[in-house]
């Protein structure tokens, strides 16, 4: 090593470099132990010129080598170099072999700077490690002065430093990544003297960059969905082609149903289903495909490792020895598969499934760093899949709860046929509190209702269940629609108070109630802040009913009004929630008109009621909405022409016999002679009570359909009471007899007076 090379430097960064490494003494020693080169730093430190030292034994550089056999120090130990006056200078020495030569390089650092220089030396040693680095030097004419790689390789190097694929002279790989750095050096006068080229193996950098990309893709690409199968496919898409060539995700069957997987250890049926696959060039024919069951597993240590939550790396040869040439092997081992990494989807102590990734002959096998990355991705994927599984379970439970709270989708009564449709918000991702109901009532009347509870989630579904129960209970009391809404309003106000101040404003609902009487063909509506119903007449004309809406339920303190319209048989009646209104302009009236036109078109086309309901909600099903939707579509049915018989009698005791005779004659006309005695007794008791306690006129009505209704009306608002008479009582047995002779009985109030009714089976036992 000549002195000029050792002192070379330039103004751009060399000053800092000299401050750290310029004190390093360097000597080139040949295989006979003779000094061949001597650095400027050695001249400055020891005062001995290169001419004095070159050609002499290297051991003469030291006052004492510290070794019994006089060997040169090699290992960073302390030694004494001899200066020009023969005194010892304390240094730390290291003897480095040089590649492709028998020469060695002696490096010494003053002892007082050893700690700093050792760090620098470690850095240089790491950067110039022979297995990672090649170097070369060119003169100012770019002629090669020195190189420890071939000239052909050198000529292909670019002038700037960057990662560049270059042939690996020591291995068979056709494409080896290298990082190339070229720097200019100057002499003591600041003039360019040579170009130093450093060629570093960048395989590790390439692998690290690839792992970083895969880690980033996993972080941003896994866990975006709450669907188990979609999440599994996202995992496969992240791994191929960046991490491997083939990827498959197999999940426990119970996980797909939302349940926890069973714990298993050892051989047997793993109860796994292939859920997602991804291949860089498509999925090979013959391999296990999505939907197919994973075959039984042998009892091997690597299988137990997976079941215990550990990642396994293996190769095709090992698997062939374990599985052999069998149908199982042909389904699990790709023909060109070279290396396999399998990681369990391990979450909360449970194995939800496994991830398998193959690399083919075109790529290097998996190593431990790949296994660590696979474990990390599998942990992230397992958490995402478990979240999706638990969401599926909870959502399924909520949907099941809500479906149990809703009535049957199809209802048929003597007065009308109805179909109901319910769609959760966001395409099924979020349940809500919308509901519909059909309430068959005495005397062939029927009540229909639709409501929309504020908010979403289980609390909305629970509130909906309570309101629907209240509607059914109040409906059985045969309250008018406005009175029913008044009672519901009181219930919602109480529920809001029970929720506490923080949640007071989250409890509320809108509701529309209708009561249809097929005898009078009148339908009475009352609304609590709900969109208006739509009526389609038999000729196909549709119009919203001008219902005067009251406040939403829970506001309290304001009345509800009723609106009555005539509905002829064959008409359609549509009740719905605002989720069915598809417009985005905020004009509710215009949206209701558009909905009315759609319903009218379906009516004119002759669509069955069920298909019309599906058509009206199909668009909402295809385009997930922010609000859930309920629809009740009903068709008015006609009664038989002679199904009703009515009479009116004065408040005279003689009217009792007249009423019995009229009822008996009508029963004979209907062919219900078997009910004659029972009906005469009921009519006698009810008309007698009306004449005695209520006054006239007294109305009698018989309604014949699948059952027989006997109704007696009077002008009194007194509530009838059923009581048990003592043995000595002369009265009090009338309603008791009615209750015993009929299937059921009850009373209802009109705008004036009341009606007591009794229901009898037309085919008595």
C-alpha positions in Angstrom: 0.0 0.0 0.0 1.7 3.2 -1.1 1.5 6.4 0.9 -0.2 8.5 -1.8 -3.2 6.3 -1.8 -3.4 6.4 2.0 -3.5 10.2 2.1 -5.9 10.8 -0.8 -8.9 13.0 0.0 -11.2 15.7 -1.4 -13.1 18.6 0.1 -16.5 16.9 -0.1 -16.7 14.9 3.1 -13.1 13.7 3.3 -12.4 16.0 6.3 -14.9 14.2 8.4 -13.6 10.8 7.2 -10.0 11.7 8.0 -11.1 12.8 11.5 -12.2 9.2 12.2 -10.1 6.8 10.2 -6.9 8.8 9.3 -5.2 7.7 12.5 -5.4 4.0 11.5 -2.0 2.5 10.8 -2.0 0.1 7.9 0.7 -2.2 6.6 0.5 -4.8 3.8 2.4 -8.0 4.7 3.3 -10.7 2.3 3.2 -14.5 2.9 6.8 -14.4 4.3 5.9 -11.8 6.9 7.6 -9.0 5.1 6.2 -5.4 5.0 5.3 -4.4 1.4 3.3 -1.2 1.9 3.2 1.4 4.7 0.5 4.1 5.2 0.8 7.8 5.8 -0.9 7.4 9.1 1.9 5.0 10.1 4.5 7.6 9.1 2.7 10.3 11.2 2.3 8.1 14.3 5.7 6.4 14.4 7.9 8.8 12.4 9.2 5.9 10.3 9.1 6.4 6.5 7.9 3.8 4.1 11.5 3.4 2.8 12.6 2.4 6.3 10.0 -0.2 6.8 9.4 -1.8 3.4 11.2 -5.1 2.9 11.7 -5.7 6.7 10.0 -8.5 8.8 6.8 -7.3 10.2 7.7 -8.5 13.7 10.3 -5.7 13.8 7.5 -3.2 13.8 6.8 -4.1 17.4 8.9 -3.8 20.6 7.1 -6.9 21.9 4.4 -8.8 20.0 3.1 -10.3 23.3 3.3 -13.8 21.7 5.9 -16.5 22.9 6.5 -17.5 19.3 6.8 -14.0 18.0 3.6 -14.3 16.0 1.9 -11.0 14.9 -1.0 -9.9 17.1 -4.4 -10.8 15.6 -7.6 -10.2 17.5 -7.7 -6.6 18.7 -5.3 -7.0 21.6 -3.0 -4.3 22.9 0.5 -4.2 21.5 3.5 -1.7 21.3 4.7 -0.4 17.9 8.3 0.8 17.7 8.7 4.4 16.7 11.7 6.1 15.1 13.4 6.6 18.5 12.8 3.0 19.5 10.1 3.8 22.0 6.9 1.8 22.2 3.5 3.3 21.1 0.5 1.6 22.5 -2.0 0.4 19.8 -4.7 -2.1 19.2 -4.0 -4.5 16.3 -5.9 -6.7 14.0 -4.6 -8.8 11.1 -7.0 -9.3 8.2 -6.6 -11.8 5.4 -7.1 -10.6 1.8 -9.3 -12.4 -0.7 -7.6 -14.1 -3.7 -4.1 -13.5 -2.2 -1.8 -14.8 0.5 -1.1 -11.2 1.7 -2.5 -9.9 4.9 -3.4 -6.4 6.1 -2.2 -5.2 9.5 -4.4 -2.5 11.0 -3.4 -0.7 14.2 -5.2 2.1 16.1 -3.7 4.2 18.9 -4.9 2.8 22.2 -6.4 6.1 23.3 -8.7 6.0 20.3 -9.4 2.3 20.2 -13.0 2.4 21.3 -14.0 4.9 18.6 -11.9 3.2 16.0 -13.2 -0.3 16.9 -16.7 0.9 16.1 -15.5 2.3 12.8 -13.6 -0.9 12.0 -16.6 -3.0 12.8 -18.6 -0.8 10.4 -16.0 -1.2 7.7 -15.6 -4.9 8.3 -19.4 -5.3 8.0 -19.5 -3.3 4.8 -16.5 -5.0 3.3 -17.4 -8.6 4.4 -16.0 -10.9 1.7 -19.1 -12.9 1.3 -21.1 -9.8 0.7 -18.8 -7.4 -1.2 -16.6 -7.1 -4.2 -14.4 -4.1 -4.9 -12.4 -2.6 -7.7 -10.4 0.5 -8.5 -10.0 2.4 -11.8 -7.6 5.1 -12.7 -8.4 8.5 -14.1 -8.7 6.9 -17.5 -11.1 4.4 -16.0 -8.7 1.5 -16.6 -9.0 -1.2 -14.0 -6.2 -1.0 -11.4 -7.6 -3.7 -9.1 -10.7 -5.9 -9.0 -11.8 -8.9 -7.0 -14.5 -9.8 -9.5 -14.3 -10.4 -13.2 -13.7 -7.7 -15.8 -16.9 -8.8 -17.6 -18.8 -8.2 -14.4 -17.1 -4.8 -14.0 -17.9 -3.6 -17.5 -21.6 -4.2 -16.8 -21.6 -2.0 -13.7 -23.5 1.3 -14.0 -21.6 4.5 -13.1 -24.0 5.4 -10.3 -24.8 3.5 -7.1 -28.1 1.5 -7.0 -29.4 -2.0 -6.8 -28.8 -3.8 -10.0 -29.2 -7.5 -11.1 -25.8 -9.0 -11.8 -24.6 -12.5 -12.3 -23.4 -14.3 -9.2 -20.0 -16.0 -10.0 -20.2 -18.3 -7.0 -23.7 -19.7 -7.5 -26.0 -21.1 -10.2 -28.7 -18.4 -9.7 -29.2 -16.6 -13.1 -30.3 -13.4 -11.5 -28.4 -12.1 -8.4 -29.2 -8.6 -7.0 -26.3 -6.3 -6.2 -25.9 -2.8 -4.9 -23.3 -0.9 -6.8 -21.5 2.2 -5.4 -18.8 4.2 -7.3 -16.9 7.1 -5.6 -14.1 9.3 -6.7 -10.9 9.7 -4.7 -8.4 12.6 -4.9 -4.7 13.0 -4.1 -3.2 15.3 -1.6 -3.6 18.2 -4.0 -7.3 17.7 -4.4 -6.9 16.2 -7.9 -8.9 13.2 -9.0 -6.8 10.1 -8.6 -9.0 7.1 -9.1 -12.5 5.7 -8.9 -13.4 3.1 -6.2 -16.2 0.7 -7.0 -18.0 -1.3 -4.3 -20.3 -4.2 -5.3 -22.5 -5.4 -2.5 -24.8 -8.5 -2.5 -28.4 -7.0 -2.2 -30.2 -10.3 -1.9 -31.0 -9.6 1.8 -32.1 -6.1 0.9 -34.4 -7.4 -1.8 -35.9 -10.0 0.6 -36.3 -7.4 3.3 -38.0 -5.0 0.9 -40.3 -7.8 -0.3 -41.3 -8.7 3.3 -41.9 -5.0 4.0 -44.2 -4.7 1.0 -46.1 -7.9 2.1 -46.4 -6.6 5.7 -47.7 -3.3 4.4 -50.2 -5.0 2.1 -51.4 -7.2 4.9 -51.8 -4.2 7.2 -54.0 -2.2 4.8 -55.7 -5.1 2.9 -56.8 -7.6 5.6 -59.7 -6.9 7.9 -61.6 -4.5 5.7 -64.7 -6.7 5.6 -66.9 -8.3 8.3 -67.6 -11.3 6.0 -65.6 -14.4 6.8 -65.2 -15.6 3.3 -64.3 -12.1 1.9 -61.7 -11.7 4.6 -60.2 -15.1 3.8 -59.9 -14.2 0.1 -58.2 -10.9 1.1 -55.6 -12.9 2.9 -54.9 -15.0 -0.1 -54.7 -11.9 -2.4 -52.2 -10.3 -0.1 -49.8 -13.3 -0.2 -49.8 -13.9 -3.9 -47.7 -13.1 -5.9 -45.5 -11.0 -3.6 -44.9 -13.7 -0.9 -45.6 -16.9 -2.7 -47.0 -18.5 -5.9 -50.0 -20.3 -4.5 -52.0 -19.6 -1.4 -55.0 -21.4 0.2 -57.1 -20.5 3.2 -58.9 -23.4 5.0 -61.3 -22.6 7.8 -63.2 -24.7 10.3 -66.7 -25.5 9.3 -68.0 -24.1 12.6 -66.3 -20.7 11.9 -68.3 -20.3 8.7 -71.4 -20.7 10.8 -70.3 -18.1 13.3 -69.4 -20.6 16.0 -66.1 -21.4 17.8 -64.1 -24.2 16.4 -63.6 -27.4 18.5 -60.2 -28.0 20.0 -58.4 -30.9 18.3 -54.9 -32.4 18.7 -53.4 -35.1 16.5 -54.6 -37.0 13.5 -58.1 -37.3 12.0 -60.7 -35.2 10.2 -59.8 -31.5 10.8 -63.3 -30.4 9.8 -61.8 -27.8 7.5 -63.3 -26.4 4.3 -61.2 -24.7 1.7 -62.6 -21.1 1.5 -60.2 -19.1 -0.6 -57.4 -19.7 -3.1 -55.1 -17.5 -5.2 -52.5 -18.6 -7.8 -50.0 -16.4 -9.6 -51.0 -18.1 -12.8 -54.4 -19.4 -11.9 -55.3 -22.2 -9.5 -53.9 -25.6 -10.7 -56.3 -28.3 -11.8 -56.6 -31.1 -9.4 -55.8 -29.2 -6.3 -58.4 -28.8 -3.5 -60.8 -26.0 -4.5 -63.1 -23.7 -2.5 -66.0 -25.5 -1.0 -64.2 -28.9 -0.8 -63.5 -30.5 2.6 -59.9 -30.8 3.7 -58.8 -34.5 3.9 -57.9 -36.3 7.1 -54.5 -35.6 8.5 -51.8 -38.0 9.7 -50.5 -37.9 13.2 -47.2 -36.1 12.8 -45.2 -33.6 14.8 -45.7 -30.8 12.3 -49.5 -31.3 12.4 -49.5 -31.0 16.2 -47.3 -27.9 15.8 -50.0 -26.3 13.7 -52.7 -27.3 16.1 -50.7 -25.7 18.9 -50.4 -22.4 17.0 -46.9 -22.7 15.5 -45.9 -22.0 11.9 -44.4 -24.9 9.9 -41.9 -24.7 7.0 -41.4 -27.8 4.9 -40.8 -28.9 1.3 -42.4 -31.2 -1.2 -40.1 -34.1 -0.7 -40.9 -34.2 3.0 -44.6 -34.1 2.3 -44.4 -36.8 -0.3 -42.7 -39.1 2.3 -45.5 -38.2 4.8 -48.5 -38.5 2.4 -47.2 -40.6 -0.4 -48.7 -41.0 -3.8 -52.3 -40.9 -2.8 -55.5 -39.0 -3.7 -54.8 -36.8 -0.7 -51.3 -36.0 -1.9 -52.6 -35.1 -5.4 -55.2 -32.7 -3.9 -52.7 -31.0 -1.6 -49.3 -31.0 -3.4 -48.9 -28.9 -6.6 -46.7 -30.5 -9.2 -44.1 -27.7 -9.3 -44.4 -26.8 -5.6 -41.0 -26.5 -4.0 -41.4 -25.0 -0.5 -44.4 -24.7 1.7 -45.1 -22.4 4.7 -48.2 -23.2 6.8 -49.4 -21.0 9.6 -52.4 -21.6 11.8 -55.1 -18.9 12.2 -54.7 -18.8 15.9 -56.9 -16.5 18.0 -58.0 -16.6 21.6 -56.4 -20.0 22.1 -58.4 -21.5 19.2 -57.3 -22.6 15.7 -59.8 -21.1 13.3 -58.1 -22.6 10.2 -54.8 -22.6 8.4 -53.0 -20.6 5.7 -50.8 -22.5 3.2 -48.4 -20.8 0.8 -46.3 -22.6 -1.8 -43.3 -21.4 -3.7 -42.5 -23.0 -7.0 -39.2 -23.9 -8.7 -38.9 -20.3 -9.8 -38.3 -18.9 -6.3 -36.1 -19.6 -3.3 -37.4 -21.7 -0.4 -39.0 -20.1 2.6 -36.6 -19.3 5.5 -37.0 -18.4 9.1 -37.6 -14.7 8.4 -40.3 -15.8 6.0 -41.8 -17.9 8.8 -41.8 -15.0 11.2 -43.6 -12.8 8.6 -46.1 -15.7 7.9 -46.8 -15.9 11.7 -47.3 -12.2 11.9 -49.7 -12.1 8.9 -51.6 -15.2 10.2 -52.1 -13.5 13.6 -53.5 -10.4 11.9 -55.7 -12.5 9.6 -56.9 -14.7 12.5 -58.0 -11.6 14.5 -59.8 -10.3 11.4 -61.5 -13.6 10.7 -62.5 -14.1 14.3 -64.0 -10.6 14.4 -65.9 -11.4 11.2 -67.0 -14.7 12.7 -68.2 -13.1 15.9 -70.0 -10.3 13.9 -71.7 -13.0 11.8 -72.8 -14.8 15.0 -74.1 -11.6 16.7 -75.7 -10.3 13.5 -77.3 -13.7 12.8 -78.7 -13.7 16.4 -80.0 -10.2 16.0 -81.6 -10.9 12.6 -83.1 -14.1 14.1 -84.5 -12.1 17.0 -86.0 -9.5 14.7 -87.5 -12.1 12.4 -89.0 -13.9 15.4 -90.5 -10.5 16.5 -92.0 -9.9 13.1 -95.3 -11.6 12.0 -95.6 -14.2 9.2 -94.8 -12.7 5.8 -98.1 -13.8 4.4 -101.5 -13.3 6.2 -105.0 -14.2 4.9 -108.2 -13.1 6.6 -111.8 -13.0 5.4 -111.3 -9.2 4.9 -108.0 -9.1 3.2 -104.8 -10.9 2.0 -101.5 -9.3 3.0 -97.8 -9.8 2.4 -95.0 -8.2 4.4 -91.4 -7.5 3.4 -88.6 -6.4 5.7 -85.0 -5.4 4.6 -82.3 -4.6 7.1 -80.2 -1.5 6.5 -76.9 -1.6 4.5 -77.9 -4.8 2.6 -78.3 -6.9 5.8 -75.3 -5.5 7.7 -77.4 -3.7 10.3 -80.8 -4.5 11.8 -83.3 -1.8 12.8 -86.7 -1.3 14.3 -89.0 -1.2 11.3 -92.0 -3.6 11.6 -95.4 -4.4 10.1 -98.3 -6.3 11.6 -101.7 -7.7 10.7 -104.3 -8.0 13.5 -107.4 -10.2 12.8 -110.2 -8.8 15.0 -113.7 -9.9 15.9 -116.6 -9.4 13.4 -114.2 -10.0 10.5 -112.5 -6.7 11.0 -108.8 -6.5 10.6 -106.2 -4.0 11.8 -102.9 -3.3 10.0 -99.9 -1.4 11.3 -96.4 -0.4 10.3 -93.9 1.4 12.4 -90.3 2.7 12.4 -88.3 2.8 15.6 -85.5 5.4 15.8 -82.0 4.1 15.5 -80.5 0.7 14.6 -79.2 -2.4 16.4 -80.5 -4.7 19.1 -82.0 -1.8 21.2 -84.1 -0.8 18.2 -85.2 -4.4 17.6 -86.1 -4.8 21.3 -88.1 -1.6 21.3 -89.8 -2.7 18.1 -90.8 -6.0 19.9 -92.3 -4.1 22.8 -94.3 -1.8 20.6 -95.6 -4.6 18.4 -96.7 -6.5 21.5 -98.4 -3.4 22.8 -100.2 -2.9 19.4 -101.5 -6.5 19.5 -102.6 -6.1 23.1 -104.3 -2.8 22.4 -105.8 -4.2 19.2 -107.4 -7.0 21.2 -109.1 -4.2 23.3 -110.6 -3.1 20.0 -109.5 0.5 20.5 -109.9 3.0 17.7 -106.7 3.8 15.7 -106.3 7.3 17.4 -106.8 5.8 20.9 -104.4 3.1 20.2 -101.7 5.6 19.1 -102.4 7.6 22.3 -101.7 4.5 24.4 -98.5 3.7 22.3 -97.3 7.3 22.8 -97.6 6.9 26.6 -95.6 3.6 26.3 -92.8 5.2 24.3 -92.6 8.1 26.7 -92.2 5.7 29.5 -89.5 3.7 27.7 -87.6 7.0 27.0 -87.8 7.8 30.7 -86.4 4.4 31.6 -83.5 4.8 29.2 -82.1 7.7 31.2 -81.3 11.3 30.4 -78.3 10.5 28.1 -80.4 8.2 25.9 -83.7 9.9 26.2 -83.6 11.3 22.7 -82.7 8.0 21.2 -86.1 6.3 22.0 -88.9 7.2 19.6 -90.8 5.9 16.7 -93.3 6.7 14.0 -96.4 4.5 13.4 -99.4 4.2 11.1 -102.4 2.2 12.2 -105.4 1.3 10.0 -108.7 -0.5 10.9 -110.7 -2.0 8.1 -114.3 -3.2 8.5 -115.4 -5.4 5.6 -119.1 -5.0 6.5 -119.0 -1.3 6.0 -116.0 -1.4 3.6 -114.5 1.6 5.5 -110.9 1.9 6.5 -109.9 4.3 9.3 -106.3 5.5 9.6 -104.3 7.3 12.3 -100.7 8.4 11.9 -97.9 9.3 14.4 -95.5 11.1 12.1 -95.5 8.4 9.5 -95.6 8.6 5.7 -99.2 8.3 4.3 -100.7 5.0 3.1 -101.3 4.4 -0.6 -104.6 3.1 -2.0 -104.9 1.6 -5.5 -108.5 1.2 -6.7 -109.6 -1.8 -8.9 -109.2 0.4 -12.0 -105.5 0.9 -11.3 -105.7 4.4 -10.0 -103.3 5.1 -7.1 -103.3 7.9 -4.6 -101.9 8.6 -1.1 -104.5 8.8 1.6 -104.6 12.4 3.0 -104.0 11.3 6.6 -103.4 14.1 9.1 -100.3 12.9 10.9 -99.8 13.5 14.5 -96.4 13.8 16.2 -94.0 10.8 16.4 -94.5 8.5 19.3 -92.7 9.7 22.4 -93.4 13.5 22.0 -96.5 13.3 24.1 -99.2 15.9 24.9 -100.7 16.2 21.4 -103.8 14.4 20.0 -104.0 12.0 17.0 -106.7 12.3 14.4 -108.4 9.7 12.2 -109.2 9.7 8.5 -111.7 7.3 6.9 -111.9 6.2 3.3 -114.1 3.7 1.5 -112.2 0.6 0.2 -114.0 -1.5 -2.4 -113.1 -5.1 -2.9 -110.1 -5.6 -5.2 -108.3 -2.5 -4.0 -104.7 -2.6 -2.8 -103.5 -0.9 0.4 -99.8 -0.2 0.9 -98.3 0.7 4.3 -94.5 1.3 4.3 -91.6 2.9 6.2 -89.5 5.7 4.8 -86.7 3.3 3.8 -88.8 2.5 0.7 -88.8 6.1 -0.5 -85.8 6.1 -2.8 -85.5 9.8 -3.7 -82.5 11.8 -2.6 -84.0 15.3 -3.1 -85.8 15.4 0.3 -89.2 16.0 -1.3 -91.2 13.4 0.6 -94.5 14.1 -1.3 -92.8 13.6 -4.6 -91.2 10.4 -3.4 -94.6 9.1 -2.2 -96.2 10.0 -5.6 -93.4 8.0 -7.4 -94.0 5.1 -5.1 -97.8 5.2 -5.8 -97.1 5.1 -9.6 -94.9 2.0 -9.2 -97.6 0.2 -7.1 -100.3 1.2 -9.6 -98.2 -0.2 -12.5 -97.8 -3.5 -10.7 -101.6 -3.6 -10.0 -102.5 -3.0 -13.6 -100.0 -5.6 -14.8 -101.9 -8.3 -12.8 -98.9 -9.1 -10.5 -99.7 -11.4 -7.6 -99.5 -9.7 -4.3 -96.3 -11.5 -3.2 -94.4 -10.8 -6.5 -95.5 -7.1 -6.3 -94.0 -6.8 -2.8 -90.8 -8.4 -3.9 -90.6 -6.1 -6.9 -91.1 -3.0 -4.8 -88.3 -4.0 -2.4 -85.9 -5.6 -4.9 -84.2 -2.3 -5.8 -83.5 -1.6 -2.1 -82.1 -5.2 -1.8 -79.6 -4.6 -4.6 -78.5 -1.1 -3.4 -77.8 -1.2 0.4 -79.5 1.7 2.1 -78.7 3.6 5.3 -82.2 2.8 6.7 -84.1 -0.5 7.0 -87.4 -1.0 5.1 -90.7 -2.5 6.0 -93.6 -2.9 3.5 -97.1 -4.3 4.1 -99.2 -4.7 0.9 -102.8 -5.8 1.3 -105.6 -6.7 -1.2 -109.2 -6.1 0.0 -111.3 -9.2 -0.3 -115.1 -9.1 -0.8 -117.5 -10.8 1.6 -120.2 -13.1 0.4 -123.3 -11.1 -0.7 -125.5 -12.6 2.0 -122.8 -12.8 4.7 -124.4 -10.1 6.9 -127.9 -9.8 8.4 -129.0 -6.7 10.5 -132.1 -5.7 12.5 -133.0 -2.9 14.8 -135.5 -3.2 17.7 -137.0 -0.8 20.2 -136.2 -1.0 23.9 -139.3 -3.2 24.5 -139.3 -6.5 26.3 -141.3 -7.9 23.4 -138.3 -7.2 21.1 -136.5 -10.1 22.7 -138.8 -12.7 21.1 -138.7 -10.8 17.8 -134.9 -10.9 17.8 -134.8 -14.6 18.5 -137.2 -15.3 15.7 -135.2 -13.2 13.2 -132.0 -14.9 14.1 -133.6 -18.3 13.9 -134.9 -17.7 10.4 -131.6 -16.4 9.2 -129.7 -19.4 10.6 -132.2 -21.7 8.7 -131.5 -19.8 5.5 -127.7 -20.2 6.0 -128.2 -23.9 6.8 -127.0 -23.5 10.4 -129.9 -25.1 12.2 -127.6 -26.9 14.6 -126.7 -23.5 16.1 -130.3 -22.4 16.4 -130.7 -23.1 20.1 -127.3 -21.7 21.1 -127.8 -18.5 19.1 -131.4 -18.0 20.3 -130.1 -18.2 23.9 -127.2 -15.8 23.3 -129.5 -13.3 21.5 -132.1 -13.6 24.2 -129.6 -12.8 27.0 -127.9 -9.9 25.2 -131.0 -8.2 23.9 -132.7 -8.6 27.3 -129.7 -6.8 29.0 -129.7 -4.0 26.3 -133.5 -3.5 26.8 -133.3 -3.6 30.6 -130.1 -1.5 31.2 -129.2 0.5 28.1 -132.4 1.5 26.3 -133.1 1.6 22.6 -132.7 1.3 19.8 -131.1 -2.2 20.1 -129.2 -3.5 17.1 -128.8 -7.2 16.2 -126.3 -8.3 13.5 -125.3 -11.8 12.4 -122.1 -12.2 10.3 -121.5 -15.5 8.6 -118.1 -16.5 7.3 -115.8 -19.3 8.5 -117.3 -18.5 11.9 -120.6 -17.0 13.0 -120.6 -13.6 14.9 -123.6 -12.5 16.9 -123.6 -8.8 17.8 -125.9 -6.8 19.9 -125.5 -3.0 20.0 -127.1 -0.4 22.4 -126.6 3.3 23.1 -125.0 2.8 26.5 -121.3 3.2 27.2 -121.4 1.1 30.4 -118.8 -1.6 30.5 -120.3 -5.1 30.7 -118.9 -7.3 33.4 -118.8 -11.0 33.7 -119.6 -12.2 37.2 -120.5 -15.5 38.9 -124.0 -15.4 40.5 -124.7 -16.9 43.9 -127.4 -19.7 44.2 -130.0 -17.3 45.5 -129.4 -14.5 43.0 -132.1 -13.8 40.5 -129.8 -12.3 37.8 -126.1 -12.0 36.8 -126.0 -15.1 34.8 -126.5 -13.6 31.3 -122.8 -12.9 30.3 -121.7 -16.1 32.0 -124.0 -18.1 29.8 -122.8 -16.2 26.7 -119.2 -16.9 27.7 -119.9 -20.6 28.2 -121.9 -21.0 24.9 -119.5 -19.1 22.6 -115.9 -19.7 21.5 -115.1 -16.2 22.7 -116.9 -12.9 23.4 -116.1 -9.3 24.0 -117.3 -5.7 23.6 -116.2 -2.6 21.7 -117.2 1.1 21.8 -118.2 3.3 18.9 -118.6 7.0 18.7 -121.8 6.4 20.8 -122.8 3.3 22.5 -121.2 -0.1 22.6 -121.4 -3.5 20.8 -121.2 -6.9 22.6 -120.3 -9.8 20.3 -120.0 -13.5 20.6 -118.2 -15.8 18.2 -119.4 -19.4 17.5 -117.8 -22.1 15.4 -120.1 -23.0 12.4 -119.1 -26.7 12.9 -119.7 -27.4 16.6 -118.1 -30.4 18.2 
